[in-house]
């Protein structure tokens, strides 16, 4: 009986040595295993390569609001493709502008309205430039233009002109549209009529640049200047 027990222990010891040797060989070939819940460090890059199509790594958090990764580097990650950034799609990022340009002639009139239809809700910086050609201005007093959206007005500007030089105006204003709406540029001459003619070199052009937010700071404190002697 004793000899059988010794034989069994000898066989068990041999198997244990073989298993440990196999594990040692595997660790020597692939490096140490990744330890969960521990700080793992290495002097070389770690690569996970999948041999079949599909994701190479799946990281799941306890809740959908938990961040799946935490990094301390600010370097650029080559070929990183993200679905959203700060909850925004790529189409909503960056600076985009709508530009309307009118050309051609209209019948003589004292006023014209140019409408920008169905702008999405948001805050915009509007800019416009309008120029009436000398041959069509007729010296009709002052050219006056302003933007409007319902009872909200902005960017009113005016300039006198003559039949020999024509006239031009520019203006800009910020407007917030709580819901999709149309914004109009209204232009008129103070006296008489003028044929409203615009071409490529002398356009009527309006742009709307979306901006993320508009913060009203109010007026700065007034300061009384000393009376000069």
Secondary structure, DSSP 8 states (H G I E B T S, - for coil): -HHHHHHHHHHHHHHHHHHHHHHHHHHHHH-S---TTS----SS------SSSS-S-----SSTTS-S---------TT---S-BTTB-GGGSS--EEEEEE-B---EESEEEEEEEEE-SEEEEEEEEEEE-HHHHTT-SEEEEEEEETTEEEEEEEEE-BTTTBEEEEEEEEEEESSSEEEEEEEEESSS-EE--B-SSS-EEEEEEEES-----------------
